């Protein structure tokens, strides 16, 4: 599976598609926390927090560290860097306007210039 595999990227976004998980990630940026602390801050049950943490752990976004009777969760910085690169790669627009010419050489449906794209869009709306 490559770094730009659409399935991998979709799984990544799915892991972060729930507000509580995003909030957990934001809280863990400040430092490790246990389920009880996360539960109190989020005002949801410890069971719900545990389920969210399981999903984040399965996605390798958080790590756990048993400290006595408690398990503290932290962000996995290596995974965050990799995912940051993935998102950046996905969302950055290539500023080469003629890249289509190189990728679609010989295809009759290939639009080569911005003006052609705009004209095609206008004709579809009519």
C-alpha positions in Angstrom: 0.0 0.0 0.0 1.5 3.3 -1.1 1.4 6.6 0.8 -1.1 8.0 -1.7 -3.4 4.9 -1.7 -7.0 6.2 -1.7 -8.2 3.5 0.7 -5.6 4.4 3.2 -6.4 8.1 2.9 -10.1 7.4 3.3 -9.5 5.3 6.5 -7.4 8.2 7.8 -10.2 10.7 7.3 -12.8 8.2 8.7 -10.8 7.9 12.0 -11.0 11.7 12.4 -14.6 12.0 11.1 -16.1 12.2 14.6 -16.0 15.4 16.6 -15.1 13.7 19.9 -12.1 12.1 18.3 -10.9 15.4 17.0 -11.4 16.9 20.4 -9.4 14.0 22.0 -6.6 14.7 19.5 -6.6 18.4 20.4 -6.5 17.6 24.1 -3.6 15.1 23.7 -1.6 17.8 21.9 -1.1 19.4 25.3 0.1 16.1 26.9 -0.8 12.6 27.9 -4.2 12.0 29.5 -6.1 9.0 31.0 -9.6 8.0 30.0 -11.1 9.5 33.2 -9.6 12.9 32.5 -10.7 12.8 28.8 -14.2 11.7 29.9 -14.6 14.6 32.4 -13.4 17.2 29.9 -15.5 15.9 27.0 -18.5 15.3 29.3 -19.1 11.8 27.9 -18.9 8.4 29.5 -15.6 6.6 30.0 -16.9 3.8 27.8 -17.5 6.2 25.0 -14.0 7.7 25.4 -12.5 4.1 25.4 -14.3 3.3 22.1 -13.0 6.5 20.5 -9.5 5.8 21.8 -9.6 2.2 20.4 -10.3 3.7 16.9 -7.6 6.2 17.3 -5.2 3.5 18.5 -6.1 1.2 15.7 -5.3 4.1 13.3 -2.0 4.4 15.1 -2.8 8.0 16.0 -2.4 7.5 19.8 -0.2 5.3 22.0 -1.0 4.0 25.4 1.3 3.9 28.5 0.3 2.0 31.6 1.2 3.9 34.7 0.1 2.0 37.8 -3.7 1.6 37.7 -4.1 4.1 34.9 -3.4 4.1 31.2 -2.3 7.4 29.7 -2.8 8.2 26.1 -0.5 10.3 23.9 -0.3 11.3 20.3 1.8 9.2 18.0 3.9 12.0 16.5 5.5 9.8 13.8 2.0 8.9 12.4 0.9 12.5 12.6 3.8 13.6 10.5 3.1 10.9 7.9 -0.6 11.8 7.8 0.3 15.5 7.6 2.4 14.7 4.5 -0.5 12.7 3.0 -3.0 15.4 3.6 -0.6 18.1 2.3 0.0 16.0 -0.8 -3.7 15.4 -1.4 -4.8 19.0 -0.9 -2.0 20.9 -2.5 -2.9 21.9 -6.1 -0.2 21.5 -8.7 0.4 24.9 -10.2 1.4 23.4 -13.6 -1.5 24.4 -15.8 -0.4 22.1 -18.6 0.1 19.0 -16.6 -2.9 17.4 -18.3 -1.0 17.5 -21.7 1.7 15.4 -20.2 -0.6 12.9 -18.5 -3.2 12.6 -21.2 -1.0 12.7 -24.3 -3.0 11.5 -27.2 -6.4 11.6 -25.5 -9.0 13.5 -27.6 -11.0 14.4 -24.5 -8.1 16.1 -22.8 -8.5 19.8 -22.1 -5.2 21.6 -22.6 -5.9 25.1 -21.5 -7.8 27.0 -18.8 -9.9 28.7 -21.4 -11.1 25.4 -22.7 -12.0 24.3 -19.2 -14.1 27.4 -18.6 -15.8 27.1 -22.0 -16.6 23.5 -21.3 -18.1 24.4 -17.9 -20.2 27.1 -19.5 -21.5 24.8 -22.2 -22.5 22.1 -19.6 -24.5 24.7 -17.7 -26.5 25.7 -20.8 
